Structures are given as structure tokens and as C-alpha cells.
């Protein structure tokens, strides 16, 4: 379960046996939601938020924060996805200490 980003208490990670579409799990406290990155022509077209089974979803405020983060860092998320799932290389967690 590679953790890819930490951001002011938010943990962004993949499961090690993921599937498409490219998506990232976001954990904040004991709540979690999943964000699908829908790409068109190499650009982020949409982010779809879905709930994880057996997990309490993020609050609406936390979903907005996580989505804003993903919009800013989506290219890095995709790079880490490709590195981990396609190239089978390890990825490092990046701790973002600057507010969006």
C-alpha cells in the first residue's frame, strides 16, 4: 500500500493491487474516500468521488480539500501510478508542507 503524499493530516495512497481508472485513496483521520481521475487527451477532464466500502466517507469540506490537492498535483499522482503499476518501481511519499 504505497503512500504517495501527506498533506496537513491527509494521506494519499494506492492499494498495491489497484485497477483502472487511475484513482487515489484519501484518508483523513478515520474517514476515507476514493477519487477517480478521468483523463481525456492527456489532461484531467474530471474527478469522480466515490465511497470506499466499509469506511466512513470524508466530510464535504475534506472532500473539497482533497479534490483541490488532486487538481494541483494530478500529474504527480499519474507519474507515481505509472511508476508503481506499469514500471513496477517503488514510489516515495512526498510531504507537502505548503498550503494550496
C-alpha contacts under 8 A as a table, 3 or more apart, distances in Angstrom:
res1	aa1	res2	aa2	distance
1	X	13	X	6.86
1	X	14	X	5.74
1	X	15	X	4.51
1	X	16	X	4.98
2	X	13	X	5.69
2	X	14	X	5.59
2	X	15	X	6.66
2	X	16	X	6.87
2	X	91	X	7.00
2	X	92	X	7.83
2	X	93	X	7.79
3	X	6	X	7.92
3	X	11	X	7.04
3	X	12	X	6.04
3	X	13	X	4.22
3	X	14	X	6.58
3	X	92	X	7.37
3	X	93	X	5.54
4	X	11	X	7.81
4	X	12	X	5.70
4	X	13	X	5.21
4	X	14	X	7.51
4	X	77	X	7.66
4	X	80	X	7.42
4	X	91	X	6.98
4	X	92	X	6.13
4	X	93	X	4.17
4	X	94	X	6.11
5	X	11	X	6.00
5	X	12	X	5.02
5	X	13	X	6.95
5	X	93	X	5.05
5	X	94	X	4.73
5	X	95	X	5.67
5	X	96	X	7.11
6	X	9	X	6.70
6	X	10	X	5.65
6	X	11	X	4.82
6	X	12	X	6.34
6	X	93	X	7.12
6	X	94	X	6.33
6	X	95	X	4.67
6	X	96	X	6.11
7	X	10	X	4.99
7	X	11	X	6.63
7	X	95	X	6.17
7	X	96	X	5.17
7	X	97	X	6.58
8	X	96	X	7.69
8	X	97	X	7.10
9	X	28	X	6.05
9	X	29	X	7.32
10	X	26	X	6.65
10	X	27	X	5.73
10	X	28	X	4.76
10	X	29	X	7.74
10	X	66	X	7.68
11	X	26	X	5.60
11	X	27	X	5.05
11	X	28	X	6.40
12	X	24	X	6.36
12	X	25	X	5.68
12	X	26	X	4.66
12	X	27	X	6.56
13	X	24	X	5.81
13	X	25	X	5.30
13	X	26	X	6.57
14	X	18	X	7.03
14	X	23	X	7.66
14	X	24	X	5.66
14	X	25	X	6.07
15	X	18	X	5.61
19	X	22	X	7.26
20	X	23	X	7.29
21	X	36	X	6.34
21	X	37	X	6.81
21	X	38	X	7.06
22	X	36	X	6.00
22	X	37	X	5.60
22	X	38	X	7.50
22	X	78	X	7.30
22	X	81	X	7.29
23	X	34	X	6.80
23	X	35	X	5.37
23	X	36	X	4.19
23	X	37	X	5.58
24	X	34	X	5.82
24	X	35	X	5.39
24	X	36	X	6.68
24	X	77	X	7.92
25	X	32	X	7.01
25	X	33	X	6.01
25	X	34	X	4.50
25	X	35	X	6.38
26	X	32	X	5.51
26	X	33	X	5.55
26	X	34	X	6.13
26	X	35	X	7.58
26	X	66	X	7.22
27	X	30	X	6.91
27	X	31	X	5.75
27	X	32	X	4.44
27	X	33	X	6.88
27	X	58	X	7.69
28	X	31	X	5.45
28	X	32	X	6.39
28	X	58	X	7.07
28	X	62	X	7.76
30	X	56	X	7.43
31	X	55	X	6.48
31	X	56	X	5.02
31	X	57	X	5.22
31	X	58	X	5.07
31	X	59	X	7.97
32	X	51	X	7.45
32	X	52	X	6.79
32	X	55	X	6.15
32	X	56	X	6.18
32	X	57	X	4.96
32	X	58	X	5.33
33	X	49	X	6.96
33	X	50	X	6.11
33	X	51	X	4.96
33	X	52	X	5.69
33	X	55	X	7.90
33	X	56	X	7.96
33	X	57	X	5.24
33	X	58	X	5.82
33	X	63	X	7.82
34	X	49	X	5.76
34	X	50	X	5.23
34	X	51	X	5.98
34	X	52	X	6.38
35	X	47	X	6.30
35	X	48	X	5.64
35	X	49	X	4.62
35	X	50	X	6.40
35	X	67	X	7.72
36	X	47	X	5.53
36	X	48	X	5.01
36	X	49	X	6.33
36	X	50	X	7.77
37	X	44	X	6.73
37	X	45	X	7.82
37	X	46	X	6.29
37	X	47	X	4.96
37	X	48	X	6.78
37	X	74	X	7.92
38	X	44	X	6.06
38	X	45	X	5.65
38	X	46	X	5.05
38	X	47	X	6.00
38	X	48	X	7.50
39	X	42	X	6.03
39	X	43	X	5.45
39	X	44	X	4.66
39	X	45	X	5.25
39	X	46	X	7.03
40	X	43	X	5.44
40	X	44	X	6.44
40	X	45	X	5.79
44	X	47	X	7.74
44	X	71	X	7.93
44	X	74	X	7.57
47	X	67	X	7.47
51	X	55	X	7.50
51	X	56	X	7.93
51	X	57	X	5.94
52	X	55	X	5.58
52	X	56	X	7.77
52	X	57	X	7.24
58	X	61	X	7.93
58	X	62	X	5.74
58	X	63	X	5.86
59	X	62	X	5.12
59	X	63	X	6.11
60	X	63	X	5.01
60	X	64	X	6.28
61	X	64	X	5.19
61	X	65	X	6.34
62	X	65	X	4.97
62	X	66	X	6.04
63	X	66	X	5.09
63	X	67	X	5.97
64	X	67	X	5.10
64	X	68	X	6.09
65	X	68	X	5.20
65	X	69	X	6.25
66	X	69	X	5.06
66	X	70	X	6.16
67	X	70	X	5.00
67	X	71	X	6.11
68	X	71	X	5.12
68	X	72	X	6.35
68	X	100	X	7.87
69	X	72	X	5.21
69	X	73	X	6.13
69	X	100	X	7.12
70	X	73	X	5.07
70	X	74	X	5.10
70	X	77	X	7.76
71	X	74	X	5.45
73	X	76	X	5.34
73	X	77	X	6.33
74	X	77	X	4.92
74	X	78	X	6.15
75	X	78	X	5.12
75	X	79	X	6.11
76	X	79	X	4.97
76	X	80	X	6.16
77	X	80	X	5.17
77	X	81	X	6.14
78	X	81	X	4.91
78	X	82	X	6.16
79	X	82	X	5.26
79	X	83	X	6.09
80	X	83	X	4.99
80	X	84	X	6.00
80	X	91	X	6.29
81	X	84	X	5.27
81	X	85	X	5.75
81	X	86	X	7.49
82	X	85	X	5.41
82	X	86	X	4.92
82	X	87	X	6.32
83	X	86	X	5.89
83	X	87	X	4.91
83	X	88	X	6.22
83	X	89	X	5.51
83	X	90	X	7.19
83	X	91	X	7.03
84	X	87	X	5.92
84	X	88	X	4.81
84	X	89	X	4.97
84	X	90	X	5.78
84	X	91	X	6.32
85	X	88	X	5.38
85	X	89	X	7.68
96	X	99	X	7.94
